[in-house]
Amino acid sequence: MSSEMTTTSVLNTTFVRPDGFYIRGFYALQHSNYYFIFLGVLYVATLLANFFIMSIIWFEQSLHTPKYFGVFSLALVDVSYSTALIPKALHMFLFGNRVVEYNACLTQMFFVHYFSGMESYTLMVLAYDRLIAICFPLRCKTINSNIRMMLVIIVSWAIPFIVVASMVGLVTRLSYCKSTIVNSYFCDHGPIFIITCSDYSKNWFMAAFFTVFLFFLPLALIMLSYVAILSALLKIPNTDGRRKAFKTCTTHLALVAIFYVPLLVTYIVVWVNMSIDTDTRVLNTSLSATIPPLLNPIIYTLKTDQIIGQIKKYIRNRKIAFST
């Protein structure tokens, strides 16, 4: 990419800040435009599905409970995550505007990684809700009231904000005197700091800290919560009671698997230094970032009796309205 550089001399050291970055996207995939059209369709479906489940929770008073506050938060994060990622990708790869201005690039970097971290922490919050509900069934309403759940959700939003803001802030200290071509489909943190001319050891540390603190730590806590949940379930003498209690967890477990398995595969491949071509990595990371926000509301809708009940109630009311 040929672009002008902003050069400043500070303490005999040349600091070069590019005007922007060139987002390469797929390297050799034929007809990649069709793939991004597919992502656009996924985005529209994601918006419809998540706004649908949010509207049900918002308007139905009986769903104003800690569990559904968490579900509403997850839907809000899903919409935000997809919006930070897909529209910009469509703008770049369908309309040929692959050069992203420096500040705009860092802005996208922040929001994509922030909402990704929020997704992970929101799944942990939902695990916390299941832990309280099953391990402390008689005291769950006092331990995890609506106000306390809202505070937990706010904290789960604040922690990723601090981590990601620190991580992106360190990028502003990097100098780019050679390439400004980013081997990704968005302003990705790793592919951007790795092409710098500066020492990026601090950025590498923050990338590892981001991964461990915002993904592996929540996953570990989720797994520990289910160890406690299984222990509590085994103490229930009635088999039918155990089955019904565990059924309330299956939806959350499905969401955890959908979100974390692709991430684990990606990070393990990177950490063991396995060779993976750019197109495969872009395909894997883009699908793992766009499919969970679509599936989350669908799974919650299909596997949650209360939400299904509200949908049936709405359909009945509409039929009565049309018949009168």
N, C-alpha and C positions, 0 to 999 in steps of 0.2 A: 504494500500500500504506500503510495506517495502522498504524504501530507506534511504540512508545515509544522515545525516544532517550536514551542515556546521555550527559549533557553535563558537561564539565569545563572550568573556566576556568583557563588556564595562561598567565601573562605577558600578560594582557589579550586573549588570543586564545581564542575559543570553539572547543573541540574536541568534535565530536559523533560518538560511535561508536554505530551502530545496534544494536538487539538482534538483528537478523537481516536477511536479504535475501529479496525475493520473486523467484523464478525464473519468468520469464514463459513460456518455451518457445515454442511456435508461436503466432503472432499471429492468423492468420486461417485456418489449415488446418482443414478440416472433418474430423471423426472422427479426430483425432490420436491418440486412445487406441489405435486399431488399429495405428498406427505404432509405439508404444512396446511393444505386445504383440509385434510383429515383432522389435523390439530384444531383448526378453526371450528369444524363441526363438533368436536369434543368440547370445545370451549362454550359454545352455545348451549349444548346439552348440560354442561356443568352448571352454568348460570341458572337454567330452568329448574334443574333438579334441586339445587341448593336453595334457591329462592322459594321454591315450593315447600320444602320442609321447614324453612325459617318462618314462612307465613303461617303454617299450621301451628307451630309452637307459639308464635307471637299472639295469634288471635284466640287460641284455645286456653282458657284459664286453668283447666285441669293439668295442663302440661307445664305450668310454671313451677317446676320442681328442680332441685339441684341437678338431677340427671339430664334433664332437657335443657337446662342452662348450658351444660357442657356440650350437648349435641348442637345447640344453636351457635355456640362459639366455634365448634368445628366447622359448621357450614359456612360461617362468616370467614373463617380462615381459608377454606377451600376456594371461595369466590375471590378473595384477595390474592391468594397464591397464583391462581390461574390468570387473573387479570394483570398481575405484574409480569407474567411470562409470555403468554400466548399472543396478545395483540401486537406487542413489539416484534415478536418473531414473524408474524404475518406481514407486518410493515416492512421488515428487512428483506425477507426472502421471496415474497410474492411481488413486491413493488421495486425490488432492487436497491433499497436504501440501506446498505450494509454498514455504512460508516456511521458510528454513533459518537456524538460529541462527548468529550471527556466527562463533564459533570453529569450529563444525562446517563452515561454508562455507569458511573459510580452510584447514581441514584437507583438504577435498576438492580445493580448488584446488591445494594442494601436490602431493597424490598423483597427480592426473590429469596435471598438467604434468610431474611427475617421471618417471612411467612412460612418458609420451610421448617425453620426451628420452632415456630409457633405450632405448626401441625404436630410435630413430635411431642411438644409439651402438652398440647390439648389432649392427645391420646393418653398421656400419663395422668392428666386430670380425670379423665373418664375412668381410668383404672382405679384411681383413688376413690371415686364415687362408688364403684362396684365393691371395693374393699370394705368401705364403711357399711354399705347396705347389707352385705352378706355376713361379715364378721361381727357386726354390732347391730343386728336387726331391731332390737328393742330400743336402742338409743340413737339410731341413725338420723332421725329428724332433729335431734338436739345437737348431735356432734356435727352434722353437715347440713346446717340450715341454708336457706336461700342466700342470706347475706354472706355467710362464710364461704359458700361456693363461689359467689361473685368475687370475693377477695382472693380466693385461690386462683380464679381465672385471671384476674388482673395481674397477680404476681407471675403467672405463667406467660403473660404477654410482656412483662417488664424485663424478665431475665434474658430472653433472646434479644430484646432490643439493645441492652447494654453490651452483650457479647458481640453482636453483629456490627453495631456502631463502632466498637473498638477495632474490629477486624477490618472494616472498610476504611476507617480513619488512617490505618497504617499504610494503605495503598497510596495515599496522597503524598507519602514521603519517597516514593519510588521514582527513579529516573528512567526514561525510555529513549535510548540513543540508537537502537537498531530496529527491530521489528515491532510493529503495532498490530500485527495480525493475530487475532484470538481464535484458537482452535476450539470453538464451542458454538452453540446456537444462541447464546445470550451473553451478557457481560458477566461471565463466570469468574469467581474470585481466583481459583487456582490457575487457569490458563492465562489470566491477566498478569498476576504477579510473577509468574515463571518466565515471562519474556522480558523482564526488566534488566537493565544494566547494573542495578544496585544490588547490594547484599539483601537478600530476601529471607534471611533466617528467621527474623521476627514474624514475617508474614506466614512462613511455613509453620511456625509454632502456633500462631493464631488459627490457622486452618485446621491443625490437629486438635487444638483446644475446642474449636467450634464443633468439630465432628464428635469428639468424645463427650463434651458437656451438653450438647444439644440433641444428640442422637443416641449414643451408646449408654449414657447415664439414664435418660428416661426409659430406654428399653430394659435396662437392668432393673430399674425400680418397678416397671410393669411386670416383669417376670417374678420378682420377689412378692409383689402384691398377689399374684396368682398362686404362688406357693402357699401364702397365708389363706387365700380363698379356698383352695383345694383341701387344706387342713381343716377349715371350718365346715366344708361340705361333708367330709368324711365323718364328722361328729353328728350329722343329722341321721337319726335312726331310720327314717322313712325313705325308701328308695325313690318314690315318686316326688317327695320333697326335695331330695338332692337333685333330681333331674330338672325340676322346675326352677330351682335356684341357679343351676348351672346354665340353663337356657337363657337367662338374663345376661350372661357373659359372652355367649357365642357371637353376637353381633360385634361386640368390641374386639374380640379375638380375631375376627375376620378382618376388621379394619387395621389392626396392628400388623397382621401378616402382609396385607396388601401394601402398606406403607414401608415397612422396615425390610422385608426380604430383598426387594430390588436395591435398596440403599446398601444393605450389608454386602451383597454380591459386588456392587460397584467399588466400595471402599476396600474390600478384601483383595480384589483384583489389583487395585492401585498399590496397596501396601506390600503385596508379595512381588511387586514389580513384574507382573505378567504383561506381555506385549499385547496391546489392544489397539486396533486402528481407530482413527478419529471418527469415522462414520458409525462404527459399532458403538462407541462410547456416546456419541450424540444421540443415536437412536435409543439406547438404553436409558440415558438420563432424561431425555425428553418424555418418554413414555412413563417412566417412574414418577415424573413430576406432574403429569397431566391426567393419568388414569385414576389414581386414588381420589382426587377431588370430585370426580364424576361418580365413582362407585360408592363413596361414603354415604351420600344421602339415599341412594337407591337401596343399599343394603339395610340401612336403618329403617327405611320405609317398609320394605318387604318382610323384615324379620322382627319388627316391633309391633306387638298387638295393639298398643295404645294409639299409635299413629295410624295403623290400618283401620282401627275403630273410628277414628276421627274422619278418615277419608270416606268410609261407608256412611257415616252420619251426614256428611256434606252431600253425598250423592243422593241419599234418601230425601234430604231437605229440598234439593233441587228438583227431584221428581215430584214432590208434593207441590212445590211452587208452580211447576209447569202444568200440573193437573188441575189446579184451582183457577 
